[in-house]
Amino acid sequence: MTDDPIIQTIASVTHDLGDFRVHRCLPAKERTMVGPFIFFDQAGPAKLAPGQGVDVRPHPHINLATVTYMYEGSFMHRDSLGSQQLIEPGAVNLMTAGSGIVHSERSPDDDRAKASKLSAIQTWLALPDGREEMDPAFEHVPQDSLPVIEGHFARARVIMGRLWGQRAPVSTYADTIYADINLQPGGAVPIDAEVEERAVYLAGGDAALDNMALAPMTLYVLRPGLHATLRSVDGGRVMLFGGEGFSTPRHVWWNFVSSSKDRIMTARDDWKAGRFATIPGDADDYIPIPEGQPKTVSYP
């Protein structure tokens, strides 16, 4: 039907990491990107007992930017630029890999000493043509610096780009939108962003788009130009994201993204040979190149 607000539905694939689960929608066989977003993970929600924690050991990235956004809990970010930053709910960590960076994300000691919770959204954004090999960078934007729009029993935080007349002070390299929408029972919010590609993801609770119920942990790509309303009966949390479509395809292999498969293979060889920079204060351990096919891949 031409009036169907959804043009594609992508169910998440769940990976059990022991203490918590990760639900991944992008990249998928049927679709690699929505705007610049080329990777979309929901980590948790999970409850961690005292003594437990998350240790994402040092690993490399190229030609992308990562965005870490916490719902609950916290991570300590360290990278090969020397950045060290605690990220807590509602704030944004934007790490631009560009020509190459190494980082780790670990539960801080204070969280490990007690029972804690973990819930987060992790995304990667491909860098546009001509900027893939830009200098690596890191920026942290605290919760209080991000605009919040409230009304109609809904509260939306703009994470990146411009939405509902407000712009987030977070760097973007292509036309990008990203928002965290909390719907109270009976809440509603318009989805009318004028960008080329958009998707919504129900992280928890219930929600419907123009009376079409959304399934949890599922990505819905919206019809271009669609003006729709997001609603909830009992309350729900939805991520809205997207931006301009890329005219040049991007490839994904493990933690590497690039418009060039040869560039990815060079990065793979560089990591195996120890040619990436190390992380000050976290250089004694690392994630090795996976044997065989990695879990994150968009081409064989």
C-alpha positions in Angstrom: 0.0 0.0 0.0 1.3 3.4 -0.9 0.2 4.9 2.4 2.1 2.3 4.5 4.4 4.3 6.8 7.0 1.4 6.8 9.0 0.4 3.8 11.2 -2.2 5.6 11.3 -4.1 8.9 14.5 -5.6 10.3 14.3 -7.9 13.4 17.3 -7.8 15.7 19.7 -10.7 16.0 20.6 -11.5 19.6 24.2 -12.3 20.7 24.7 -13.7 24.2 27.8 -12.2 25.7 27.6 -14.0 29.1 26.6 -11.3 31.6 24.3 -9.5 29.1 22.8 -9.8 25.6 23.2 -7.5 22.6 20.4 -7.1 20.1 21.7 -6.0 16.6 19.7 -4.6 13.7 22.4 -3.1 11.6 24.2 -4.2 9.5 21.7 -6.8 8.2 21.6 -8.9 5.1 18.6 -6.9 3.8 20.0 -3.5 4.6 23.4 -2.1 5.6 22.6 1.6 6.4 20.0 4.1 7.3 21.4 7.5 6.5 25.0 7.4 7.9 24.1 4.8 10.5 25.7 1.5 9.6 25.6 -0.3 13.0 22.9 -0.3 15.6 23.1 -2.3 18.9 21.0 -2.4 22.0 23.1 -3.8 24.9 21.0 -5.2 27.8 19.0 -4.4 29.8 21.0 -6.5 32.3 21.5 -6.8 36.0 25.1 -7.3 37.1 25.9 -8.8 40.5 28.7 -7.3 42.7 32.0 -8.2 41.2 30.6 -8.4 37.7 31.3 -5.8 35.0 31.6 -5.3 31.3 35.1 -5.3 29.7 35.1 -4.4 26.0 38.9 -4.8 25.6 41.0 -2.6 23.3 40.0 -2.9 19.6 40.5 -0.8 16.5 38.1 1.2 14.2 38.6 3.0 10.9 36.5 5.3 8.6 33.6 5.6 11.1 32.4 7.5 14.2 30.9 5.6 17.2 28.2 7.0 19.4 27.6 5.5 22.9 24.4 6.4 24.6 23.5 4.9 28.0 20.1 4.2 29.4 21.3 2.8 32.7 24.7 2.2 34.1 28.0 3.7 33.0 31.1 2.9 30.9 34.7 4.2 31.2 35.9 5.1 27.8 39.6 5.1 27.0 41.2 5.5 23.6 44.6 5.8 21.8 44.3 9.6 21.7 44.6 9.6 25.5 40.9 10.3 26.1 39.5 9.0 29.4 35.8 9.7 30.0 33.1 8.3 32.1 29.8 8.2 30.2 26.5 8.1 32.2 22.8 8.0 31.1 21.7 10.8 28.8 25.2 11.9 27.7 26.9 11.3 24.4 30.3 9.9 23.7 31.3 10.6 20.0 34.5 8.9 18.9 35.7 9.6 15.4 38.0 6.9 14.1 38.9 8.4 10.8 42.3 7.0 9.7 42.4 4.8 12.8 41.8 4.6 16.5 41.8 2.1 19.3 39.5 2.2 22.3 38.0 0.2 25.2 34.9 0.5 27.2 34.8 -1.0 30.7 32.6 -0.9 33.8 34.1 1.6 36.3 35.3 0.3 39.6 32.4 1.9 41.6 29.9 -0.1 39.5 31.8 -3.4 39.9 31.7 -3.0 43.7 27.9 -3.2 43.9 24.9 -4.6 42.1 24.4 -2.6 39.0 22.4 -2.3 35.8 23.5 -2.0 32.2 21.4 -0.7 29.3 22.8 1.2 26.3 22.5 1.9 22.6 25.7 1.7 20.6 25.8 3.0 17.0 28.4 3.5 14.3 28.1 6.2 11.6 30.0 5.9 8.4 32.1 8.9 7.4 31.2 10.5 4.1 33.2 10.5 0.9 36.3 12.6 1.3 36.3 12.4 5.1 36.9 8.7 5.8 40.5 9.3 6.6 40.1 12.4 8.7 42.1 12.8 11.9 40.8 10.7 14.8 38.9 12.7 17.5 36.8 12.3 20.6 34.1 14.5 22.2 31.8 14.1 25.2 28.6 16.1 25.4 26.9 16.0 28.9 23.2 15.3 29.3 22.5 18.9 30.3 23.8 20.2 27.0 21.4 18.2 24.9 18.1 19.8 24.0 14.9 18.2 25.4 11.4 18.7 24.0 8.4 17.9 26.2 4.7 17.8 25.6 1.7 15.6 24.9 3.0 13.1 27.6 6.2 12.7 25.7 9.8 13.7 26.3 12.4 13.6 23.5 16.1 14.3 23.8 17.9 15.3 20.6 21.2 13.4 20.5 22.4 14.5 17.1 21.2 16.9 14.4 18.1 19.1 14.3 14.7 17.9 15.3 11.5 19.6 16.5 13.2 23.0 16.1 16.2 22.2 18.3 19.7 21.2 17.4 22.1 19.1 19.5 25.7 20.4 20.0 27.2 17.2 18.8 29.4 17.1 15.7 28.0 15.5 12.6 29.8 14.8 9.3 26.8 14.2 7.1 23.1 15.2 7.5 22.2 13.3 10.6 19.3 13.0 13.1 19.2 11.0 16.3 16.8 11.2 19.2 15.7 9.3 22.4 11.9 9.4 22.7 10.2 8.6 26.0 6.4 8.1 25.8 4.3 8.1 28.9 1.0 6.3 28.9 -1.2 8.0 26.3 1.8 10.0 24.9 2.3 11.1 21.3 5.0 12.8 19.3 5.2 13.8 15.6 7.8 12.2 13.4 8.2 14.7 10.6 11.9 15.2 10.1 12.8 16.2 6.6 15.7 13.9 6.0 16.2 11.4 3.3 16.3 8.2 5.3 14.8 7.5 8.8 14.1 4.6 11.1 12.5 4.0 14.5 13.4 1.3 17.0 11.3 0.3 20.0 13.8 -0.3 22.8 11.1 -1.1 25.4 7.4 -0.8 26.3 4.8 -0.3 23.6 4.5 2.1 20.7 2.6 2.5 17.4 3.3 4.5 14.3 0.1 5.9 12.8 -1.8 3.1 14.7 0.6 0.4 13.4 1.9 -1.5 16.4 5.7 -1.7 16.7 7.4 -4.9 17.9 10.2 -4.5 20.5 13.8 -4.6 19.5 12.9 -4.2 15.8 14.0 -1.6 13.3 11.4 0.1 11.1 12.6 2.1 8.0 10.1 4.9 7.3 8.8 5.9 4.0 10.6 9.1 2.7 8.6 12.2 3.2 6.2 10.6 5.6 4.6 12.7 8.3 3.5 10.3 11.0 2.7 10.2 14.7 4.3 8.0 17.3 2.0 6.9 20.1 2.0 4.7 23.2 -0.8 3.1 25.3 1.2 2.1 28.4 4.5 3.9 27.8 7.5 3.1 25.7 11.0 4.2 24.6 11.8 4.7 20.9 15.0 5.7 19.1 14.6 7.8 16.0 17.6 8.0 13.7 18.7 8.6 10.1 20.0 11.2 7.7 21.2 11.5 4.2 21.7 8.4 2.1 25.2 7.6 0.9 25.7 7.4 -2.9 28.9 5.3 -2.4 28.4 1.9 -0.7 30.1 1.2 2.6 31.5 -2.2 3.6 31.7 -3.6 7.1 34.1 -6.3 8.3 34.5 -6.8 12.1 35.2 -3.3 13.6 36.2 -1.8 10.3 34.0 0.3 7.9 35.1 1.7 4.6 34.1 2.4 1.0 37.1 0.3 0.1 37.4 -3.4 0.8 41.2 -3.1 0.3 41.3 -0.5 3.0 39.5 -2.8 5.4 42.0 -5.6 4.6 44.9 -3.3 5.2 43.4 -2.3 8.6 43.0 -6.0 9.4 46.7 -6.7 8.6 47.8 -3.6 10.6 45.9 -4.8 13.7 47.4 -8.3 13.5 50.9 -6.8 13.1 50.5 -4.4 16.0 50.7 -1.3 13.9 47.8 0.6 15.5 48.4 3.0 18.4 47.9 1.7 22.0 45.7 3.1 24.7 47.5 4.8 27.6 46.6 3.0 30.8 44.9 0.1 28.9 47.6 -1.4 26.6 48.1 -4.9 28.1 45.1 -6.6 26.6 43.3 -6.5 23.2 40.7 -8.2 21.1 42.3 -10.3 18.4 41.2 -10.5 14.8 38.4 -13.2 14.7 39.1 -16.5 13.2 36.8 -17.0 10.2 33.8 -14.9 9.6 33.2 -12.1 12.2 29.7 -11.5 13.7 29.7 -8.0 12.2 30.0 -8.1 8.4 28.2 -6.8 5.3 30.2 -8.8 2.7 31.9 -12.2 2.6 
